Amino acid sequence: MSQKHTPDLSLIKRIADDVGTPFYLYDESVIDDHARRLSEAFSWNPGFREYFAVKATPNPYVIDIMTRRGCGVDCASRTELMLAKAMGLRGERIMFSSNQTPGCEYRLARELDATINLDDISHIDFLRENGGIPKRLCLRYNPGSTQVASNFVMGHPQDSKFGMTRAQIHECVKRLIDLGVEKFGLHAFLISNCVDTDYYPQIASLLFGLALEIYRETGAIVDFINLSGGIGVAYHPEEREADIGEVGRAVRRDYERLIKDTPLHPMKVYTELGRWMTAESGMLVSKVIHKKDTYKNYIGLDATACDLIRPAMYSAYHHITVAGKADLPCDHIYDVVGSLCENNDKFAVDRRLPNIDVGDYIVIHDAGAHCRAMGYNYNGKLRCGEVLFRPDGSYKLIRRHETPRDYFATLDYPGLV
Ligand SMILES: *Cc1c(COP(=O)(O)O)cnc(C)c1O
């Protein structure tokens, strides 16, 4: 399986008969291939590490494929830290991205000796009281309306709730040196799902420049820069992909130009990719249970926006194919919808597809990141499980489907399961 590749109908039927539809299907070889390509692209930097953003695909069986390749994890909540801990990760294998963080989360992050990425200067005192200031700390930079590059639109960082101003970063470094911090990291995350090869190099030169400025002002050594997430995938078959090899080469050129001949060399480069690592590996497989023709032609699935909210939430495009019909002409136009009492519960609107029958299996592509993880339970709908397809052709249910018992677990009321 690869991007937009529809698995054989026989395989889909076999898994569907075994575990029931809908289900997420992840291809281990695609995840492993992304992890390998990323580490190759940055192999020029001996300290390079990817910290997979757990929120994208919070399943330890999936994350394990990447940690076997040396990746760490990027966590931002208590349960994400618990997941990392259960996987045996600690210390420099965990990045903890703070942002309006509760005290208990800082304390757990400190217990695991995670590298904390501090979102605000006011959190210095908060962290002192909740776990204490570590020797190594990362600071999150928000460049505001600073022109990053003349030809590159980076969204509007000044409207983002994340990170600190340049003046605050300098102030933080000075205070933290006094509090015993010995190693600093710098982090910035300015745009999401960006397939432009320029994005990482722009962030890198921004952070390299800031690191040099900090060194000149305070003598502090920035040990690593964290380019964070944001590299996108081609959801639409006609979109082009980010060329990860070229991204690595371009960051290297900036490193050699700005850092190599300074006392800051050797500096480590980190990434925290979520989407780029797992999006293309996953698909949501759902069965057609109804067809309805009124003012439009509807295909009714047994999956809902509770399983995959991106189209409903962001009008996001997810490519759709029909198992066993991938080569047929797309000569019908359908809305592909779920059963929620919400008119935005649509996986596709006016989509050209082959003729679809009740009983067909619909494959919704590029659903490996930020999809199952964003699921919810509106209308009492139960979220579907996850299946891992392995390189030897076998598969394993790595998360079961939810049951009414899960849905009612937080209620204590007679007569409920
Ligand atoms: C969400 C997030 C990521 C991953 O983002 P992608 O767009 O999935 O690459 C990385 N770092 C932080 C701090 C995040 O919040």
The ligand as an SDF file (V2000), in Angstrom:
LIG
                    3D

 15 15  0  0  0  0  0  0  0  0999 V2000
    0.7610   19.5930   16.5620 C   0  0  0  0  0  0  0  0  0  0  0  0
    2.1670   19.8360   16.8860 C   0  0  0  0  0  0  0  0  0  0  0  0
    3.1850   19.2290   16.1290 C   0  0  0  0  0  0  0  0  0  0  0  0
    2.9100   18.3710   14.9270 C   0  0  0  0  0  0  0  0  0  0  0  0
    2.3160   19.0850   13.9090 O   0  0  0  0  0  0  0  0  0  0  0  0
    2.1060   18.4540   12.4430 P   0  0  0  0  0  0  0  0  0  0  0  0
    1.4120   19.5300   11.7080 O   0  0  0  0  0  0  0  0  0  0  0  0
    1.2830   17.2360   12.6340 O   0  0  0  0  0  0  0  0  0  0  0  0
    3.4520   18.1430   11.9080 O   0  0  0  0  0  0  0  0  0  0  0  0
    4.4810   19.4490   16.5190 C   0  0  0  0  0  0  0  0  0  0  0  0
    4.7900   20.2300   17.5830 N   0  0  0  0  0  0  0  0  0  0  0  0
    3.8450   20.8340   18.3270 C   0  0  0  0  0  0  0  0  0  0  0  0
    4.2450   21.6560   19.4880 C   0  0  0  0  0  0  0  0  0  0  0  0
    2.5050   20.6640   17.9930 C   0  0  0  0  0  0  0  0  0  0  0  0
    1.5660   21.2840   18.7230 O   0  0  0  0  0  0  0  0  0  0  0  0
  1  2  1  0
  2  3  1  0
  2 14  2  0
  3  4  1  0
  3 10  2  0
  4  5  1  0
  5  6  1  0
  6  7  2  0
  6  8  1  0
  6  9  1  0
 10 11  1  0
 11 12  2  0
 12 13  1  0
 12 14  1  0
 14 15  1  0
M  END
$$$$
